[in-house]
C-alpha cells in the first residue's frame, strides 16, 4: 500500500506541478493525504489537516508549536 501511495503522490506531483506552482499548505496537505491513504492510523484521524489541539512528545524536551 505504501508503494502504491507513493506512486500516486508522484503522479499527482507530475500532473499538477510546473514552474508556476505555489507550494501552499493546501498543496502539501493534498500530497500528505495521498501518501497516507488507507494506511493504518497511527496519528491524526485527519491526515493532511492541521492539528486541532496541542501535542506532546513523551521523553522529549522538544515542545511542538501550538496548534493553529
C-alpha positions, -999 to +999 in steps of 0.1 A: +000+000+000+028+024+009+044+020-026+011+025-044+005+057-024+040+070-032+034+062-069+001+081-067+017+110-050+044+112-076+018+111-104-001+139-087+030+160-084+040+153-120+005+162-133-001+192-111+033+209-108+051+233-131+074+263-127+044+284-116+032+260-089+028+276-054+036+251-027+008+262-004-003+244+028-033+230+008-010+216-019+013+199+007-017+186+027-032+171-005+001+152-011+001+141+026-035+127+022-024+107-009+006+093+008-013+082+039-044+069+021-057+036+035-027+032+059-031+020+094-039+051+115-010+059+138-016+096+145-041+120+133-076+109+124-075+136+097-042+132+078-033+163+059-052+186+082-037+209+108-038+197+144-069+208+163-051+205+197-016+207+212+005+176+214+035+165+235+063+140+227+070+116+256+105+116+269+115+146+248+124+181+258+112+194+225+078+212+226+060+212+193+044+245+183+009+253+193-019+241+171-034+265+146 
